[in-house]
Amino acid sequence: MRIQFVCLLLVLLSASVLSQKAKLKRRYMKFINQHIDKRMSVDKCDDVMRAKINKINCKKTNTFIQSNNQTVKSICGNKGEPYGDMTKSLQRFDIVVCELKEQTRPKKCHYNGKKLNKKIIIKCVEGFPVHYDGDIGHCEN
C-alpha cells in the first residue's frame, strides 16, 4: 500500500511538472508571436497587428523587437540584468512600436508605427521571456 501511494505521488508530481512546462512553453510562444519580428517595419503595423494581435478588439499599443528568438531569449541569461522583478537588456534593440490611431473603428484597426532603438525590459520565467514590459529611454544607459 505504501509503495502504491509513493508511486501515485510520483506520477502526480510528474504530471504537474509536465503541465507547468507546457504552460511555460505556451507563454513563450505567445511572447514570440506578439513581440519578435525581425522583418517588422513601421509601415507593416496594420497588417501585422491584424494577423497576430487583434483577434477581437483593437489593442492600443504593441511593441515588436526586430531580432531573432535566441538573441531575445539570451536577455534572460547573460545578456540581461535584474530590473525590479523584470530583466533589462544590456544591449539596445531596434523596436517598432505600433500605436492605435485615435479615429479607429472597432475591427478596422489602424496604427501609427514608430521605430526606436532602446534597451528593453522583459519578464523572464525559468530562462524564457514571457512578457514585454517596456523600453528604457535616452536617460539611462
TAZI-V615403 format. One line per field, one symbol per residue. phi: phi as a letter, one per 40 degrees, with the letter a starting at -180 (. if undefined). psi: psi as a letter, one per 40 degrees, with the letter a starting at -180 (. if undefined). burial: + if it has 16 or more other C-alpha atoms within 10 Angstrom, else -. A space follows every 10 residues. Layout:
# TAZI-V615403
phi = ???
psi = ???
burial = ???
This chain:
# TAZI-V615403
phi = .ccccccccc cccccccccc cccccccccc ddccbbadbc accbddcccc cbbccbbccc aabbccabdc ccccccbcba bdagcbbbcc bcbcbbbbbc cccccdgbcb bcbbcbbacb bbcbbfgbcb acbibbcccb c
psi = dddddddddd dddddddddd dddddddddd dddeehhdei ideedddddd dddgddihhd iihhhgaidd dddedebeei iigbeahhid iiihihhhhh idfhiiefhh ihihhihiii hihhhfehhe hhdaihaeei .
burial = ---------- ---------- ---+--++++ ++-++++--+ ++-+++-+++ --++---++- -++++++-+- -++-++---+ -----++++- --++++++++ --------++ +++-+-++++ ++++---+++ ++--+----- -
